Amino acid sequence: MKIIKYIFFLVILVLLQSCGSRKLPEESVKIYEGQLNLMDGYYLINSYDSPSMSQSLKGIDSFFDIKIPLSITFVNLKFIDDETLQLSYESEGFAFKKTFPGELKNGAFYLSSNRYFIGIPLTVFTKENNFERVIMGSDDNLILERFEEKVSRIFNAVEETYFWESYTYDRLYKNIHIDKEGNLIE
């Protein structure tokens, strides 16, 4: 009977060790099912804020791993449904569209998400937590975030690796920042 209690205790510890909510940034708004279209719109491709560990501010092109011509200053993001994001832009008669699969959870749109825990808590284990997500900012802007965490422990020896990027992009509005032809007003 003691062995069953001990195993039950270890299973609970494993579950607690591998679980945990992924908090949204303080300057964000939680999105619920059917509300992703609130983030539809035109966004500048270069970020204006980066409270992350990375050195330089990045553009949307590097986050989504696509090529955007130098003449393009903004892109259009549109959520087709709660599992598909479409990014598009037009340049000199050329129209570019690409869709990205994902999933709405915990108030954000996750492009990728991977987490696992293997081992015995507090003694020998490996834990990994990676994700890329799109978040609605509280100032009606767009926040793109990438996070990687790897923790390995063998008794007292602990090896940890953390990487975090967070970039903020301005939303553009018709008749304010974008003229009737779709050109950016500077």
Buried (B, 14 or more C-beta within 10 A) or exposed (E): EEEEEEEEEEEEEBEEBBEEEBEBBEBBBEBEEEBBEEBBBBBBBBBEBBEBEEEEBBBBBBBBEBEBEEEBBBBBBBBEEBEBBBBEBEEEEEEBEEEBEBBBBBBBBBBEBEBEBEBEBEEEBBBBBBBBBBBBBEEEBBBBBBBBBBBBBEEEEEEEEEEEBBBBBBBBEEEEBBEEEEEEEE
